[in-house]
Amino acid sequence: MDIWYVAINGQQQGPFSREHLRQSLAVGSCSPDTLVWRQGFDAWRPIAQVPELLAPATSLTPPLPYAAGAMAHDIDYQIFGNEMQFVEIELDSQESAVAEAGSMMYMSNFIRMETIFGDGSSSDATGGLLDKMLGAGKRLITGESLFTTVFTNVGSDKGKVAFASPYPGKIIPLDLNQCGRKLVCQKDAFLCAAKGVAIGVEFQKKIGVALFGGEGFIMQKLEGAGMVFIHAGGTIVEKELQAGETLRVDTGCLVALTQTVHYDIEFVGGVKSALFGGEGFFFATLQGPGHVWLQSLPFSRLAGRIHETAPQNNAGFSTSGEGSILGGLGNLFER
């Protein structure tokens, strides 16, 4: 993977491409003693000890830190609420936002709503019917709807459209330009984005992650150069992992990670801990460098607690009169 980090004055900077570092060395922005790191290194190394960075630069034109992707619409936004949040997006004339079907809360008079196959990104727009069906199929694989909804301001003045979170938690606004233009997240985390962001699938390459990774074999992949909004349950924790730093988390608490973070699973330990510890059989292990976002209350955990505490009858349905003064004694009179 051609993604590099540089240590300058004790601060980690990047990611950068290999060509970018070669050019920086050629113009004197970096020296042979500058420390660099990429995935696969066990420690930071000076450039002088990295032969692949010592080759002459092919061009002295400063490259972008990441591979250029499709540009998305530039949108403004504001997030309201605390535990049940919604995001209000302001659209200039002819600007658009794309969202999950059914997530819209309200919109201005001149906002036009259109349901489409796929995500409305440039790859969908320039492709044929087969490409659009493929994009929609990718969404179906992640458990989402075949369709997304595009909201476009067709008026001459600014317009607004709002999208609500599906359950208690937080909405996380992220600029993909600051995330390496790619973000991997759990498959039900996406809420909405600027039009132009591509919504795809990320297959876990290791069979262990596929079988025991909590979020399964498939996660969502958000790519592009615009704003995206993802949703997670409870309190959100953002962590910056340094190169080689490892964090172990409950598999359900992982919300999103940047592409530079290495994701794997690890057995919790002894059989007694696995069976009676209440934390499951596996942890997710995240190794830096990169950003990760965690949630304190996965929806699966919330749904499980509700199901466990809801009164049940023999057929598995909630009993009537569950709030009565007799409580469970009332079941004696049911037929």
Legacy VTK file of the C-alpha trace (Angstrom):
# vtk DataFile Version 3.0
C-alpha trace
ASCII
DATASET POLYDATA
POINTS 335 float
0.000 0.000 0.000
1.566 3.305 -1.140
0.585 5.328 1.940
3.323 6.856 4.077
3.562 8.860 7.287
6.312 11.293 8.305
7.493 12.294 11.797
8.415 15.993 11.947
9.275 17.639 15.277
7.764 14.676 17.084
4.428 15.015 15.255
3.009 12.449 12.840
1.993 13.918 9.476
0.337 12.336 6.451
-0.684 10.179 4.775
1.488 10.892 1.717
2.275 8.980 -1.444
5.713 7.542 -2.187
6.156 9.991 -5.072
5.298 12.901 -2.781
8.078 11.908 -0.372
10.557 11.463 -3.226
9.792 14.969 -4.455
9.987 16.391 -0.924
13.430 14.836 -0.595
14.477 16.269 -3.975
13.467 19.850 -3.099
14.795 19.674 0.461
11.485 19.563 2.357
12.645 16.255 3.840
16.145 15.042 4.627
17.647 11.535 4.602
17.294 11.583 8.404
13.538 12.240 8.328
11.637 9.362 9.937
8.944 7.633 7.862
6.550 4.733 8.367
4.192 2.628 6.269
2.201 -0.537 6.843
4.597 -3.465 7.112
7.278 -1.552 9.048
7.835 -2.625 12.645
9.260 0.804 13.561
9.922 4.277 12.147
12.888 4.407 9.762
14.984 7.266 8.385
14.535 7.837 4.660
18.202 6.932 4.163
17.314 3.343 5.144
14.327 3.085 2.769
15.639 2.380 -0.761
12.255 2.822 -2.435
12.188 6.477 -1.335
15.701 7.199 -2.583
14.842 6.697 -6.266
14.632 9.956 -8.280
11.223 11.610 -8.413
9.477 11.303 -11.769
8.115 14.849 -11.559
8.695 17.946 -9.479
4.999 18.856 -9.537
3.696 18.349 -5.984
1.179 15.485 -6.099
-1.977 15.153 -4.065
-1.495 13.217 -0.803
-4.115 10.713 -1.989
-5.252 9.367 -5.288
-7.689 11.863 -6.735
-11.311 10.777 -6.592
-14.566 12.140 -7.849
-15.451 15.540 -6.423
-18.680 15.741 -4.449
-20.987 18.712 -4.022
-19.827 21.231 -1.403
-22.562 21.359 1.244
-23.085 23.204 4.535
-24.735 21.545 7.512
-25.825 21.867 11.136
-26.510 19.067 13.619
-29.335 19.468 16.145
-30.182 17.542 19.309
-28.267 15.492 21.826
-29.322 11.844 21.975
-31.813 11.772 19.076
-30.007 13.930 16.553
-30.794 15.101 13.063
-28.624 16.900 10.526
-29.886 19.841 8.477
-28.057 20.289 5.159
-28.089 23.602 3.308
-27.976 23.277 -0.474
-27.144 26.005 -2.954
-28.947 26.051 -6.286
-28.437 22.723 -8.143
-26.551 21.165 -5.232
-27.626 17.697 -4.104
-27.390 15.343 -1.153
-27.901 11.580 -1.191
-29.424 9.668 1.723
-30.767 6.337 2.847
-34.347 5.747 1.768
-36.705 6.753 4.574
-34.277 8.959 6.523
-35.633 12.359 5.394
-37.186 14.501 8.159
-38.195 17.685 6.293
-37.180 19.749 3.271
-37.685 23.190 1.739
-40.221 23.954 -0.970
-37.820 23.853 -3.927
-36.008 20.655 -2.958
-36.715 17.928 -5.519
-36.630 14.329 -4.311
-35.662 11.529 -6.698
-35.240 7.833 -5.918
-32.458 6.176 -7.913
-30.519 2.940 -8.248
-27.092 3.041 -6.624
-25.667 6.149 -4.988
-25.724 8.807 -7.714
-21.919 9.124 -7.776
-19.972 9.860 -10.945
-19.436 6.148 -11.621
-23.189 5.625 -11.627
-23.870 8.735 -13.673
-21.441 7.854 -16.474
-22.154 4.126 -16.506
-24.913 2.222 -18.213
-27.799 0.249 -16.798
-25.511 -2.639 -15.835
-23.251 -0.315 -13.815
-26.244 1.158 -12.024
-27.602 -2.299 -11.222
-24.163 -3.327 -9.955
-24.043 -0.291 -7.675
-27.504 -1.084 -6.356
-26.516 -4.726 -5.874
-23.560 -3.700 -3.725
-25.942 -1.843 -1.434
-28.194 -4.893 -1.263
-25.220 -7.020 -0.171
-24.617 -4.701 2.791
-28.221 -5.142 3.916
-29.371 -1.733 2.676
-32.130 -0.874 0.219
-31.569 -1.183 -3.532
-32.396 2.508 -3.778
-31.053 5.766 -2.445
-32.800 9.114 -2.551
-31.215 12.223 -4.068
-32.386 15.635 -2.850
-31.601 18.497 -5.263
-32.237 22.206 -4.812
-33.913 23.231 -8.089
-34.662 26.780 -6.904
-32.514 29.888 -7.232
-32.183 30.468 -3.468
-30.668 28.274 -0.789
-32.726 25.309 0.363
-32.574 22.943 3.318
-33.198 19.242 3.839
-32.906 17.364 7.135
-32.179 13.711 7.904
-32.890 12.031 11.243
-30.936 9.321 13.046
-32.754 5.961 13.253
-32.119 5.279 16.980
-30.537 7.005 20.026
-26.955 7.985 19.405
-24.848 10.533 17.574
-24.400 11.694 13.994
-20.724 11.923 13.014
-19.858 14.435 10.253
-16.722 13.452 8.333
-14.879 15.100 5.460
-13.505 12.321 3.266
-10.700 14.659 2.190
-9.420 14.373 5.765
-9.827 10.576 5.813
-7.718 9.615 2.813
-10.828 9.857 0.598
-11.940 6.458 1.826
-13.716 5.356 4.993
-14.696 1.832 6.033
-17.683 1.617 8.370
-20.195 -0.874 9.704
-22.814 -1.709 7.128
-25.730 0.180 8.716
-23.816 3.320 9.740
-24.327 5.472 6.616
-27.009 8.168 6.939
-26.420 10.722 4.163
-23.694 12.441 2.144
-22.979 15.056 -0.474
-23.853 13.800 -3.937
-20.750 12.382 -5.595
-19.663 10.181 -2.694
-19.520 6.543 -3.810
-21.123 3.999 -1.479
-19.704 0.516 -1.959
-18.747 -2.644 -0.119
-15.513 -3.596 1.610
-14.840 -7.337 1.754
-12.756 -8.534 4.667
-9.819 -10.459 3.241
-9.187 -12.726 6.222
-11.521 -15.635 6.886
-11.268 -15.068 10.656
-12.551 -11.514 10.326
-15.229 -12.701 7.925
-16.591 -15.357 10.287
-16.103 -13.757 13.699
-15.689 -10.031 13.088
-19.067 -9.065 14.515
-20.014 -6.953 11.500
-19.467 -9.950 9.249
-17.689 -10.431 5.964
-18.950 -7.202 4.412
-18.629 -3.610 5.582
-19.558 -0.353 3.873
-16.987 1.652 1.933
-17.435 5.404 1.417
-15.161 6.978 -1.197
-14.847 10.430 -2.700
-13.996 13.980 -1.720
-17.027 15.314 0.140
-18.917 15.291 3.422
-20.489 12.103 4.758
-22.639 11.611 7.846
-22.656 8.313 9.698
-24.702 7.329 12.731
-23.736 5.299 15.788
-25.334 4.398 19.113
-24.664 5.860 22.545
-21.533 7.933 23.090
-18.959 8.221 20.299
-15.238 7.844 20.974
-12.689 8.912 18.365
-9.145 7.619 18.703
-5.996 8.415 16.756
-3.757 5.344 16.655
-0.057 5.912 16.192
2.024 3.667 13.966
2.146 0.193 15.497
-0.285 1.086 18.310
-2.913 -1.626 18.890
-6.382 -1.266 20.374
-8.677 -4.177 21.251
-12.416 -3.462 21.191
-15.698 -5.325 21.259
-16.533 -6.182 17.653
-19.952 -4.522 17.844
-18.515 -1.247 19.164
-16.479 -0.566 16.035
-18.157 2.115 13.893
-15.595 3.216 11.307
-11.888 3.270 10.513
-9.612 4.883 7.973
-7.998 2.727 5.307
-4.575 2.778 6.996
-5.832 0.923 10.087
-5.225 -2.835 10.066
-8.318 -4.738 11.251
-8.213 -8.293 12.605
-9.861 -10.438 15.301
-8.375 -12.076 18.387
-9.635 -14.850 20.676
-10.396 -13.499 24.156
-8.293 -16.088 25.954
-9.284 -18.964 28.223
-12.417 -21.039 27.778
-13.874 -19.777 31.067
-13.505 -16.152 30.003
-14.991 -16.919 26.603
-18.006 -18.798 27.971
-18.822 -16.806 31.099
-17.165 -13.422 30.624
-20.154 -12.014 28.759
-17.941 -10.327 26.153
-18.146 -12.990 23.457
-15.377 -15.149 22.045
-13.464 -12.541 20.039
-12.129 -8.992 20.185
-11.469 -6.748 17.224
-7.813 -5.710 17.091
-7.061 -2.386 15.412
-3.470 -1.467 14.607
-2.426 2.045 13.623
-1.667 4.395 12.177
-5.040 5.940 11.530
-8.357 7.022 13.003
-11.047 4.786 14.479
-14.522 5.653 15.730
-16.194 3.575 18.449
-19.731 3.505 19.868
-20.736 2.726 23.442
-24.142 1.244 22.549
-24.367 -0.897 19.392
-27.938 -1.213 18.160
-27.717 -5.015 18.393
-26.930 -4.704 22.112
-29.815 -2.277 22.656
-32.249 -4.517 20.770
-31.047 -7.556 22.715
-31.639 -5.870 26.076
-35.139 -4.791 25.038
-35.978 -8.289 23.845
-34.665 -9.888 27.048
-36.668 -7.630 29.365
-39.917 -7.594 27.372
-42.530 -9.932 28.933
-43.069 -12.994 26.757
-45.798 -15.620 26.591
-45.429 -19.167 25.325
-45.821 -18.021 21.737
-42.951 -15.548 22.118
-45.111 -12.411 22.027
-45.426 -9.665 24.625
-48.107 -10.384 27.190
-51.075 -8.139 27.732
-51.411 -6.048 30.870
-47.664 -5.976 31.491
-48.034 -2.735 33.428
-50.834 -3.925 35.695
-50.534 -4.070 39.462
-50.778 -7.870 39.352
-47.712 -8.129 37.113
-46.947 -11.745 36.242
-49.857 -13.014 38.370
-52.200 -11.674 35.718
-50.980 -14.404 33.378
-52.755 -16.981 35.519
-56.082 -15.766 34.145
-55.041 -15.836 30.474
-56.277 -18.665 28.304
LINES 1 336
335 0 1 2 3 4 5 6 7 8 9 10 11 12 13 14 15 16 17 18 19 20 21 22 23 24 25 26 27 28 29 30 31 32 33 34 35 36 37 38 39 40 41 42 43 44 45 46 47 48 49 50 51 52 53 54 55 56 57 58 59 60 61 62 63 64 65 66 67 68 69 70 71 72 73 74 75 76 77 78 79 80 81 82 83 84 85 86 87 88 89 90 91 92 93 94 95 96 97 98 99 100 101 102 103 104 105 106 107 108 109 110 111 112 113 114 115 116 117 118 119 120 121 122 123 124 125 126 127 128 129 130 131 132 133 134 135 136 137 138 139 140 141 142 143 144 145 146 147 148 149 150 151 152 153 154 155 156 157 158 159 160 161 162 163 164 165 166 167 168 169 170 171 172 173 174 175 176 177 178 179 180 181 182 183 184 185 186 187 188 189 190 191 192 193 194 195 196 197 198 199 200 201 202 203 204 205 206 207 208 209 210 211 212 213 214 215 216 217 218 219 220 221 222 223 224 225 226 227 228 229 230 231 232 233 234 235 236 237 238 239 240 241 242 243 244 245 246 247 248 249 250 251 252 253 254 255 256 257 258 259 260 261 262 263 264 265 266 267 268 269 270 271 272 273 274 275 276 277 278 279 280 281 282 283 284 285 286 287 288 289 290 291 292 293 294 295 296 297 298 299 300 301 302 303 304 305 306 307 308 309 310 311 312 313 314 315 316 317 318 319 320 321 322 323 324 325 326 327 328 329 330 331 332 333 334
